[in-house]
Amino acid sequence: MTTTRLADGREYQQMAPDEADALFARIAVLEAGIKRSAAETEKKIADLKAAHENRIAADAEEYGELAEQLSAYIQAHPERFLKPRQRKTPFGRYGLRTVADVRIIDEQFVMAFSDERRLGLYTVTRKIDKPAVGKAIAEFGEVPGAKIVSGDIASFTVDKSVLDRPVRQQ
């Protein structure tokens, strides 16, 4: 039978606090660089979107006006769109379409109607409320299927001022 080592903490048990500080400093610098790059990328995306909006502003305005005019033409001449309902052109189609949409006016009436006839016209979503479960465990001592797990976790928080520091390449 072979034993498989899952973790070996001997190296880290011998690590001095200043070595851990250096390790964390590198993590902080990398995190700052990653966040700075993400912010720069988001800025470039925003700038590109703004430039795009500026480039197409006149076309978008004309597009809206022309679409309104075509809509007015279609509505003024519904008899021209009986058969076929859509006029085909080399650029595409335009005309009338028949559509239907279910509009719910009063959800409670729909649910009551569904319940009376067992139609299943709605769904009920159930979700565990973790804070309420925690309170119940505190009050009753236990809740079957749930437990409070507590203990120490290793964590770190990089100070925001690191973002303003120059990035050192290593």
MDAnalysis code that builds the backbone (N, CA, C; Angstrom):
import MDAnalysis as mda
import numpy as np

u = mda.Universe.empty(510, n_residues=170, atom_resindex=np.repeat(np.arange(170), 3), trajectory=True)
u.add_TopologyAttr("name", ["N", "CA", "C"] * 170)
u.add_TopologyAttr("resid", np.arange(1, 171))
u.add_TopologyAttr("resname", ["MET", "THR", "THR", "THR", "ARG", "LEU", "ALA", "ASP", "GLY", "ARG", "GLU", "TYR", "GLN", "GLN", "MET", "ALA", "PRO", "ASP", "GLU", "ALA", "ASP", "ALA", "LEU", "PHE", "ALA", "ARG", "ILE", "ALA", "VAL", "LEU", "GLU", "ALA", "GLY", "ILE", "LYS", "ARG", "SER", "ALA", "ALA", "GLU", "THR", "GLU", "LYS", "LYS", "ILE", "ALA", "ASP", "LEU", "LYS", "ALA", "ALA", "HIS", "GLU", "ASN", "ARG", "ILE", "ALA", "ALA", "ASP", "ALA", "GLU", "GLU", "TYR", "GLY", "GLU", "LEU", "ALA", "GLU", "GLN", "LEU", "SER", "ALA", "TYR", "ILE", "GLN", "ALA", "HIS", "PRO", "GLU", "ARG", "PHE", "LEU", "LYS", "PRO", "ARG", "GLN", "ARG", "LYS", "THR", "PRO", "PHE", "GLY", "ARG", "TYR", "GLY", "LEU", "ARG", "THR", "VAL", "ALA", "ASP", "VAL", "ARG", "ILE", "ILE", "ASP", "GLU", "GLN", "PHE", "VAL", "MET", "ALA", "PHE", "SER", "ASP", "GLU", "ARG", "ARG", "LEU", "GLY", "LEU", "TYR", "THR", "VAL", "THR", "ARG", "LYS", "ILE", "ASP", "LYS", "PRO", "ALA", "VAL", "GLY", "LYS", "ALA", "ILE", "ALA", "GLU", "PHE", "GLY", "GLU", "VAL", "PRO", "GLY", "ALA", "LYS", "ILE", "VAL", "SER", "GLY", "ASP", "ILE", "ALA", "SER", "PHE", "THR", "VAL", "ASP", "LYS", "SER", "VAL", "LEU", "ASP", "ARG", "PRO", "VAL", "ARG", "GLN", "GLN"])
u.atoms.positions = np.array([
    [0.848, -1.178, 0.000],
    [0.000, 0.000, 0.000],
    [0.890, 1.236, 0.000],
    [0.563, 2.209, -0.859],
    [1.342, 3.426, -0.999],
    [0.655, 4.568, -0.267],
    [1.430, 5.341, 0.455],
    [0.893, 6.515, 1.135],
    [1.140, 7.731, 0.258],
    [0.100, 8.495, 0.044],
    [0.210, 9.701, -0.770],
    [0.196, 10.912, 0.151],
    [1.201, 11.759, 0.015],
    [1.291, 12.962, 0.831],
    [0.408, 14.045, 0.210],
    [-0.530, 14.542, 0.967],
    [-1.429, 15.580, 0.481],
    [-0.860, 16.975, 0.681],
    [-0.162, 17.184, 1.787],
    [0.410, 18.503, 2.064],
    [1.628, 18.331, 2.966],
    [2.578, 19.217, 2.785],
    [3.768, 19.201, 3.623],
    [4.038, 20.636, 4.044],
    [3.774, 20.954, 5.286],
    [3.916, 22.320, 5.777],
    [5.234, 22.593, 6.458],
    [6.186, 21.655, 6.394],
    [7.454, 21.845, 7.116],
    [8.203, 23.089, 6.665],
    [8.219, 23.340, 5.360],
    [8.934, 24.510, 4.840],
    [8.332, 25.794, 5.395],
    [7.016, 25.833, 5.489],
    [6.341, 27.056, 5.931],
    [6.361, 27.197, 7.450],
    [6.524, 26.082, 8.154],
    [6.662, 26.162, 9.606],
    [8.002, 26.785, 9.978],
    [8.988, 26.654, 9.098],
    [10.317, 27.213, 9.356],
    [10.467, 28.622, 8.798],
    [9.450, 29.104, 8.068],
    [9.535, 30.426, 7.444],
    [9.492, 31.513, 8.524],
    [10.366, 32.498, 8.387],
    [10.413, 33.616, 9.327],
    [9.371, 34.663, 8.928],
    [8.936, 35.485, 9.891],
    [7.939, 36.524, 9.575],
    [8.369, 37.457, 8.447],
    [9.666, 37.797, 8.369],
    [10.089, 38.694, 7.291],
    [10.002, 38.003, 5.927],
    [10.164, 36.688, 5.874],
    [9.978, 35.952, 4.619],
    [8.502, 35.948, 4.218],
    [7.627, 35.778, 5.213],
    [6.184, 35.834, 4.936],
    [5.797, 37.247, 4.491],
    [6.411, 38.262, 5.110],
    [6.141, 39.645, 4.695],
    [6.556, 39.861, 3.241],
    [7.696, 39.309, 2.841],
    [8.166, 39.449, 1.458],
    [7.233, 38.709, 0.498],
    [6.768, 37.554, 0.914],
    [5.819, 36.790, 0.102],
    [4.535, 37.596, -0.102],
    [4.031, 38.171, 0.995],
    [2.807, 38.975, 0.903],
    [3.043, 40.228, 0.073],
    [4.216, 40.847, 0.189],
    [4.520, 42.048, -0.603],
    [4.437, 41.724, -2.090],
    [4.956, 40.581, -2.490],
    [4.896, 40.184, -3.904],
    [3.446, 39.971, -4.336],
    [2.651, 39.330, -3.470],
    [1.222, 39.138, -3.748],
    [0.550, 40.494, -3.922],
    [0.836, 41.438, -3.029],
    [0.218, 42.761, -3.080],
    [0.578, 43.500, -4.364],
    [1.843, 43.409, -4.760],
    [2.287, 44.080, -5.982],
    [1.610, 43.462, -7.196],
    [1.529, 42.131, -7.236],
    [0.865, 41.456, -8.353],
    [-0.621, 41.806, -8.407],
    [-1.275, 41.798, -7.241],
    [-2.700, 42.149, -7.207],
    [-2.910, 43.575, -7.691],
    [-2.059, 44.487, -7.251],
    [-2.172, 45.883, -7.684],
    [-1.985, 45.991, -9.196],
    [-1.024, 45.265, -9.727],
    [-0.791, 45.286, -11.172],
    [-1.984, 44.727, -11.944],
    [-2.545, 43.647, -11.443],
    [-3.719, 43.042, -12.089],
    [-4.887, 44.023, -12.061],
    [-5.143, 44.626, -10.910],
    [-6.257, 45.579, -10.797],
    [-6.014, 46.816, -11.651],
    [-4.779, 47.286, -11.692],
    [-4.452, 48.458, -12.507],
    [-4.690, 48.142, -13.983],
    [-4.250, 46.957, -14.416],
    [-4.454, 46.551, -15.801],
    [-5.940, 46.432, -16.118],
    [-6.711, 45.872, -15.195],
    [-8.158, 45.752, -15.407],
    [-8.796, 47.137, -15.518],
    [-8.371, 48.066, -14.680],
    [-8.920, 49.427, -14.729],
    [-8.551, 50.110, -16.045],
    [-7.313, 49.919, -16.487],
    [-6.892, 50.498, -17.768],
    [-7.700, 49.909, -18.917],
    [-7.935, 48.608, -18.867],
    [-8.719, 47.939, -19.905],
    [-10.149, 48.469, -19.914],
    [-10.754, 48.594, -18.748],
    [-12.129, 49.121, -18.653],
    [-12.191, 50.550, -19.193],
    [-11.150, 51.357, -18.910],
    [-11.101, 52.730, -19.414],
    [-11.019, 52.724, -20.938],
    [-10.166, 51.841, -21.495],
    [-10.047, 51.754, -22.952],
    [-11.369, 51.328, -23.576],
    [-12.059, 50.379, -22.945],
    [-13.362, 49.929, -23.455],
    [-14.355, 51.088, -23.429],
    [-14.375, 51.831, -22.328],
    [-15.286, 52.979, -22.225],
    [-14.955, 54.029, -23.281],
    [-13.662, 54.287, -23.501],
    [-13.253, 55.251, -24.516],
    [-13.655, 54.788, -25.914],
    [-13.468, 53.492, -26.197],
    [-13.863, 52.951, -27.503],
    [-15.376, 53.056, -27.712],
    [-16.133, 52.742, -26.670],
    [-17.600, 52.843, -26.777],
    [-18.019, 54.289, -27.017],
    [-17.402, 55.229, -26.314],
    [-17.732, 56.645, -26.499],
    [-17.370, 57.095, -27.912],
    [-16.205, 56.678, -28.405],
    [-15.797, 57.041, -29.768],
    [-16.769, 56.438, -30.780],
    [-17.183, 55.220, -30.551],
    [-18.162, 54.563, -31.427],
    [-19.470, 55.348, -31.445],
    [-19.956, 55.721, -30.283],
    [-21.206, 56.490, -30.197],
    [-21.077, 57.818, -30.937],
    [-19.939, 58.464, -30.813],
    [-19.712, 59.732, -31.531],
    [-19.676, 59.514, -33.044],
    [-18.995, 58.425, -33.489],
    [-18.896, 58.136, -34.926],
    [-20.252, 57.863, -35.554],
    [-21.128, 57.180, -34.801],
    [-22.400, 56.760, -35.406],
    [-23.568, 57.666, -35.045],
    [-23.340, 58.716, -34.294],
    [-24.434, 59.561, -33.800],
    [-25.333, 60.051, -34.927],
    [-24.757, 60.601, -35.995],
    [-25.558, 61.126, -37.110],
    [-26.311, 59.992, -37.806],
    [-25.640, 58.846, -38.029],
    [-26.294, 57.705, -38.667],
    [-27.428, 57.175, -37.789],
    [-27.197, 57.094, -36.494],
    [-28.220, 56.584, -35.583],
    [-29.450, 57.496, -35.579],
    [-29.219, 58.803, -35.630],
    [-30.336, 59.752, -35.675],
    [-31.119, 59.583, -36.970],
    [-30.420, 59.495, -38.106],
    [-31.089, 59.303, -39.385],
    [-31.831, 57.963, -39.407],
    [-31.221, 56.921, -38.871],
    [-31.833, 55.601, -38.794],
    [-33.177, 55.679, -38.062],
    [-33.191, 56.339, -36.919],
    [-34.423, 56.485, -36.143],
    [-35.503, 57.220, -36.923],
    [-35.111, 58.290, -37.597],
    [-36.074, 59.063, -38.386],
    [-36.638, 58.227, -39.542],
    [-35.780, 57.505, -40.252],
    [-36.227, 56.681, -41.367],
    [-37.115, 55.531, -40.893],
    [-36.781, 54.938, -39.765],
    [-37.601, 53.857, -39.213],
    [-38.994, 54.373, -38.860],
    [-39.058, 55.582, -38.302],
    [-40.366, 56.191, -37.998],
    [-41.162, 56.425, -39.282],
    [-40.505, 56.887, -40.330],
    [-41.192, 57.137, -41.607],
    [-41.714, 55.830, -42.215],
    [-40.905, 54.769, -42.174],
    [-41.346, 53.481, -42.716],
    [-42.516, 52.937, -41.897],
    [-42.449, 53.080, -40.596],
    [-43.544, 52.644, -39.729],
    [-44.823, 53.409, -40.057],
    [-44.708, 54.707, -40.276],
    [-45.876, 55.526, -40.630],
    [-46.460, 55.068, -41.965],
    [-45.601, 54.747, -42.931],
    [-46.074, 54.264, -44.238],
    [-46.846, 52.948, -44.063],
    [-46.277, 52.023, -43.305],
    [-46.918, 50.714, -43.102],
    [-48.273, 50.890, -42.419],
    [-48.325, 51.717, -41.393],
    [-49.576, 51.923, -40.659],
    [-50.604, 52.680, -41.503],
    [-50.153, 53.528, -42.420],
    [-51.068, 54.280, -43.273],
    [-51.658, 53.401, -44.381],
    [-50.999, 52.284, -44.693],
    [-51.449, 51.422, -45.792],
    [-51.498, 49.947, -45.367],
    [-52.270, 49.593, -44.350],
    [-52.308, 48.188, -43.931],
    [-52.860, 47.268, -45.015],
    [-53.694, 47.818, -45.912],
    [-54.260, 46.994, -46.992],
    [-53.186, 46.474, -47.938],
    [-52.021, 47.130, -47.978],
    [-50.927, 46.690, -48.849],
    [-50.133, 45.526, -48.230],
    [-50.508, 45.187, -47.016],
    [-49.767, 44.147, -46.300],
    [-50.692, 43.027, -45.824],
    [-51.743, 42.728, -46.641],
    [-52.647, 41.640, -46.304],
    [-52.040, 40.299, -46.720],
    [-51.705, 40.192, -47.995],
    [-51.032, 39.000, -48.515],
    [-50.064, 39.451, -49.587],
    [-48.825, 39.292, -49.440],
    [-48.115, 38.824, -48.247],
    [-48.062, 39.917, -47.175],
    [-47.851, 39.492, -45.948],
    [-47.802, 40.426, -44.817],
    [-46.502, 41.233, -44.823],
    [-45.470, 40.695, -45.429],
    [-44.165, 41.360, -45.485],
    [-43.768, 41.566, -46.940],
    [-43.251, 42.735, -47.242],
    [-42.771, 43.031, -48.600],
    [-41.284, 42.680, -48.653],
    [-40.915, 41.812, -49.587],
    [-39.517, 41.386, -49.727],
    [-38.796, 42.328, -50.684],
    [-37.580, 42.695, -50.311],
    [-36.727, 43.541, -51.154],
    [-35.333, 42.928, -51.157],
    [-34.450, 43.420, -51.999],
    [-33.059, 42.918, -51.970],
    [-32.361, 43.193, -50.634],
    [-32.915, 44.106, -49.824],
    [-32.288, 44.471, -48.553],
    [-32.900, 43.753, -47.356],
    [-34.019, 43.084, -47.556],
    [-34.693, 42.426, -46.452],
    [-36.197, 42.504, -46.627],
    [-36.933, 42.541, -45.508],
    [-38.391, 42.576, -45.559],
    [-38.911, 43.662, -44.629],
    [-40.097, 44.169, -44.950],
    [-40.794, 45.079, -44.039],
    [-42.279, 44.869, -44.234],
    [-43.039, 45.216, -43.234],
    [-44.487, 45.057, -43.320],
    [-45.089, 44.825, -41.953],
    [-46.159, 44.045, -41.926],
    [-46.881, 43.765, -40.702],
    [-46.629, 42.331, -40.247],
    [-46.650, 42.131, -38.962],
    [-46.587, 40.797, -38.361],
    [-47.648, 40.736, -37.290],
    [-48.290, 39.601, -37.167],
    [-49.257, 39.404, -36.098],
    [-48.509, 38.785, -34.920],
    [-48.626, 39.411, -33.768],
    [-47.947, 38.914, -32.566],
    [-48.952, 38.818, -31.425],
    [-48.646, 38.010, -30.453],
    [-49.472, 37.877, -29.252],
    [-48.546, 37.897, -28.044],
    [-49.026, 38.450, -26.979],
    [-48.243, 38.536, -25.760],
    [-49.179, 38.319, -24.579],
    [-48.779, 37.486, -23.646],
    [-49.578, 37.271, -22.440],
    [-49.226, 38.374, -21.457],
    [-50.221, 39.108, -21.034],
    [-50.027, 40.172, -20.041],
    [-50.713, 39.757, -18.749],
    [-49.991, 39.778, -17.671],
    [-50.548, 39.427, -16.369],
    [-51.014, 40.716, -15.707],
    [-52.314, 40.791, -15.453],
    [-52.898, 41.989, -14.848],
    [-52.904, 41.870, -13.329],
    [-53.240, 40.671, -12.838],
    [-53.264, 40.441, -11.391],
    [-52.764, 39.026, -11.115],
    [-51.547, 38.908, -10.596],
    [-50.939, 37.605, -10.353],
    [-51.753, 36.768, -9.369],
    [-52.327, 37.415, -8.354],
    [-53.075, 36.665, -7.339],
    [-54.290, 35.961, -7.952],
    [-54.998, 36.625, -8.873],
    [-56.149, 35.997, -9.528],
    [-55.696, 34.819, -10.392],
    [-54.596, 34.981, -11.101],
    [-54.079, 33.893, -11.936],
    [-53.726, 32.696, -11.060],
    [-53.043, 32.939, -9.934],
    [-52.644, 31.848, -9.044],
    [-53.859, 31.169, -8.418],
    [-54.866, 31.958, -8.015],
    [-56.078, 31.376, -7.435],
    [-56.786, 30.503, -8.471],
    [-56.919, 30.986, -9.716],
    [-57.532, 30.217, -10.797],
    [-56.759, 28.923, -11.022],
    [-55.436, 29.018, -11.035],
    [-54.573, 27.858, -11.238],
    [-54.752, 26.849, -10.109],
    [-54.819, 27.348, -8.863],
    [-54.974, 26.458, -7.713],
    [-56.323, 25.741, -7.740],
    [-57.391, 26.467, -8.078],
    [-58.733, 25.871, -8.125],
    [-58.774, 24.711, -9.110],
    [-58.098, 24.847, -10.233],
    [-58.165, 23.846, -11.298],
    [-56.911, 22.963, -11.381],
    [-55.982, 23.203, -10.448],
    [-54.720, 22.461, -10.426],
    [-54.025, 22.481, -11.783],
    [-53.839, 23.684, -12.318],
    [-53.270, 23.860, -13.653],
    [-51.753, 24.050, -13.661],
    [-51.174, 24.442, -12.551],
    [-49.723, 24.666, -12.514],
    [-49.285, 25.841, -13.374],
    [-50.011, 26.941, -13.283],
    [-49.705, 28.107, -14.112],
    [-48.593, 28.976, -13.526],
    [-48.044, 28.589, -12.399],
    [-46.962, 29.372, -11.805],
    [-46.005, 28.424, -11.093],
    [-44.825, 28.923, -10.795],
    [-43.833, 28.142, -10.061],
    [-43.517, 28.846, -8.753],
    [-43.144, 28.067, -7.785],
    [-42.734, 28.598, -6.491],
    [-41.258, 28.264, -6.330],
    [-40.455, 29.252, -6.039],
    [-39.030, 29.052, -5.853],
    [-38.725, 29.050, -4.367],
    [-38.043, 28.001, -3.922],
    [-37.681, 27.912, -2.510],
    [-36.176, 28.079, -2.387],
    [-35.759, 28.880, -1.403],
    [-34.346, 29.136, -1.188],
    [-34.100, 29.203, 0.302],
    [-33.037, 28.573, 0.750],
    [-32.685, 28.581, 2.171],
    [-32.188, 29.972, 2.570],
    [-32.694, 30.472, 3.692],
    [-32.278, 31.753, 4.263],
    [-31.218, 31.444, 5.323],
    [-29.930, 31.524, 4.932],
    [-28.834, 31.129, 5.824],
    [-28.823, 31.898, 7.160],
    [-29.010, 33.246, 7.139],
    [-29.032, 33.934, 8.431],
    [-30.154, 33.425, 9.342],
    [-31.308, 33.119, 8.785],
    [-32.416, 32.598, 9.594],
    [-32.068, 31.212, 10.134],
    [-31.404, 30.390, 9.334],
    [-30.986, 29.065, 9.795],
    [-29.992, 29.215, 10.948],
    [-29.061, 30.154, 10.812],
    [-28.095, 30.408, 11.890],
    [-28.780, 30.810, 13.185],
    [-29.791, 31.666, 13.087],
    [-30.553, 32.079, 14.278],
    [-31.301, 30.895, 14.878],
    [-31.862, 30.044, 14.016],
    [-32.592, 28.870, 14.500],
    [-31.651, 27.907, 15.214],
    [-30.455, 27.724, 14.679],
    [-29.477, 26.851, 15.344],
    [-29.109, 27.436, 16.697],
    [-28.905, 28.758, 16.740],
    [-28.574, 29.412, 18.013],
    [-29.719, 29.257, 19.008],
    [-30.946, 29.342, 18.542],
    [-32.112, 29.267, 19.428],
    [-32.433, 27.840, 19.858],
    [-32.423, 26.884, 18.909],
    [-32.861, 25.517, 19.193],
    [-31.717, 24.535, 19.395],
    [-30.490, 24.969, 19.138],
    [-29.345, 24.095, 19.312],
    [-29.001, 23.295, 18.074],
    [-29.987, 23.009, 17.241],
    [-29.718, 22.288, 16.000],
    [-30.859, 22.487, 15.016],
    [-30.514, 22.351, 13.758],
    [-31.478, 22.299, 12.667],
    [-31.027, 21.129, 11.807],
    [-31.839, 20.077, 11.709],
    [-31.421, 18.926, 10.905],
    [-31.059, 19.360, 9.475],
    [-29.907, 18.881, 9.012],
    [-29.471, 19.207, 7.664],
    [-28.617, 20.457, 7.582],
    [-28.355, 21.081, 8.723],
    [-27.538, 22.297, 8.736],
    [-26.652, 22.304, 9.970],
    [-25.554, 22.978, 9.873],
    [-24.670, 23.138, 11.024],
    [-23.861, 24.410, 10.845],
    [-23.370, 24.913, 11.940],
    [-22.486, 26.084, 11.902],
    [-21.060, 25.565, 11.932],
    [-20.275, 25.969, 10.958],
    [-18.875, 25.570, 10.884],
    [-18.052, 26.810, 11.186],
    [-17.225, 26.718, 12.214],
    [-16.400, 27.872, 12.549],
    [-14.957, 27.431, 12.712],
    [-14.074, 28.356, 12.533],
    [-12.648, 28.074, 12.651],
    [-11.863, 29.203, 12.026],
    [-10.572, 29.037, 12.002],
    [-9.684, 30.056, 11.463],
    [-9.481, 29.838, 9.969],
    [-9.386, 30.922, 9.244],
    [-9.022, 30.863, 7.833],
    [-7.837, 31.794, 7.619],
    [-6.977, 31.427, 6.699],
    [-5.855, 32.298, 6.353],
    [-6.378, 33.338, 5.363],
    [-6.013, 34.586, 5.548],
    [-6.496, 35.641, 4.655],
    [-5.458, 36.738, 4.521],
    [-5.696, 37.593, 3.533],
    [-4.883, 38.800, 3.397],
    [-5.716, 39.866, 2.723],
    [-5.352, 41.121, 2.979],
    [-5.998, 42.259, 2.350],
    [-4.909, 43.188, 1.854],
    [-4.945, 43.490, 0.567],
    [-3.941, 44.379, -0.005],
    [-4.431, 45.812, 0.155],
    [-3.592, 46.658, 0.716],
    [-3.931, 48.058, 0.920],
    [-4.102, 48.749, -0.429],
    [-5.133, 49.569, -0.549],
    [-5.411, 50.258, -1.814],
    [-4.274, 51.182, -2.239],
    [-3.472, 51.648, -1.301],
    [-2.363, 52.540, -1.651],
    [-1.327, 51.838, -2.533],
    [-1.327, 50.503, -2.527],
    [-0.379, 49.765, -3.362],
    [-0.673, 50.023, -4.839],
    [-1.928, 50.308, -5.179],
    [-2.296, 50.589, -6.561],
    [-1.578, 51.815, -7.111],
    [-1.267, 52.747, -6.231],
    [-0.622, 53.981, -6.668],
    [0.893, 53.856, -6.776],
    [1.438, 52.762, -6.317],
    [2.890, 52.573, -6.353],
    [3.309, 52.056, -7.726],
    [4.498, 52.412, -8.173],
    [4.978, 51.868, -9.457],
    [5.168, 50.360, -9.366],
    [4.935, 49.696, -10.446],
    [5.077, 48.239, -10.490],
    [6.536, 47.898, -10.704],
    [7.047, 47.007, -9.878],
    [8.425, 46.529, -10.035],
    [8.389, 45.222, -10.795],
    [9.125, 45.133, -11.859],
    [9.216, 43.895, -12.642],
    [10.350, 43.062, -12.071],
    [10.121, 41.764, -11.913],
    [11.173, 40.878, -11.401],
    [11.432, 39.780, -12.370],
])
